[in-house]
């Protein structure tokens, strides 16, 4: 196995990982920003008020993006298995 093949496999793995995490992290950041604006405008500083909506938003993102993430992971696994078959013979 050549160095370029190893680098290409690692690069694809990192890209798939970033693509899988992006919707969930973006949801958490945006909901935190909105709740921070709400808390700053109302002067309510309650830890539960910032945690519960962020948790609910991420759960909704998981619910809506689960099929997309599963398809992305299955595609990556299929490409990995094909690559391993060609490497191992």
C-alpha positions as MATLAB code, in Angstrom:
seq = 'XXXXXXXXXXXXXXXXXXXXXXXXXXXXXXXXXXXXXXXXXXXXXXXXXXXXXXXXXXXXXXXXXXXXXXXXXXXXXXXXXXXXXXXXX';
ca = [
       0.000    0.000    0.000;
       1.484    3.306   -1.060;
       1.773    6.452    0.964;
      -0.625    8.320   -1.310;
      -3.311    5.657   -0.804;
      -2.946    5.926    2.978;
      -3.153    9.720    2.842;
      -6.205    9.556    0.541;
      -7.965    7.099    2.880;
      -7.216    9.250    5.936;
      -8.383   12.365    4.090;
     -11.671   10.711    3.070;
     -12.204    9.502    6.638;
     -11.722   13.017    8.017;
     -14.027   14.547    5.411;
     -16.782   12.030    6.171;
     -16.351   12.662    9.905;
     -16.647   16.426    9.433;
     -19.681   16.011    7.203;
     -21.352   13.803    9.813;
     -20.697   16.205   12.690;
     -21.431   19.515   10.962;
     -25.268   19.546   11.186;
     -25.258   18.628   14.867;
     -22.538   21.089   15.861;
     -24.114   23.849   13.790;
     -27.464   23.217   15.474;
     -25.865   23.370   18.928;
     -24.001   26.590   18.128;
     -27.018   28.334   16.613;
     -29.364   27.328   19.424;
     -26.775   28.458   21.992;
     -26.495   31.785   20.211;
     -30.262   32.278   20.126;
     -30.642   31.320   23.784;
     -27.746   33.603   24.709;
     -29.462   36.498   22.951;
     -32.711   35.659   24.708;
     -31.017   35.461   28.115;
     -29.142   38.695   27.530;
     -32.278   40.535   26.462;
     -34.384   39.288   29.380;
     -31.568   39.146   31.960;
     -32.542   35.615   32.929;
     -29.457   33.627   33.911;
     -30.639   30.108   34.468;
     -28.472   27.141   33.499;
     -31.495   24.996   32.675;
     -32.824   27.640   30.300;
     -29.672   27.405   28.205;
     -29.281   23.614   28.340;
     -32.773   22.275   27.660;
     -33.477   24.126   24.365;
     -30.004   23.297   23.054;
     -30.514   19.641   23.964;
     -33.928   19.600   22.300;
     -32.556   21.283   19.170;
     -29.753   18.744   18.834;
     -32.213   15.880   19.355;
     -34.383   17.309   16.582;
     -31.328   17.572   14.347;
     -30.490   13.939   15.079;
     -34.068   12.951   14.266;
     -34.129   14.788   10.937;
     -30.551   14.022    9.835;
     -30.368   10.379   10.921;
     -31.290    8.931    7.530;
     -28.831   11.229    5.744;
     -26.045   10.363    8.188;
     -26.798    6.646    7.896;
     -26.651    6.830    4.107;
     -23.363    8.694    4.264;
     -21.880    6.134    6.632;
     -23.093    3.186    4.535;
     -21.571    4.734    1.409;
     -18.268    5.247    3.183;
     -18.264    1.678    4.508;
     -19.015    0.276    1.054;
     -16.147    2.257   -0.476;
     -13.854    1.107    2.336;
     -14.758   -2.556    1.858;
     -14.167   -2.314   -1.891;
     -10.798   -0.658   -1.261;
      -9.812   -3.346    1.253;
     -10.767   -6.104   -1.212;
      -8.549   -4.582   -3.881;
      -5.668   -4.189   -1.438;
      -5.926   -7.702   -0.003;
      -6.525   -9.339   -3.344;
];
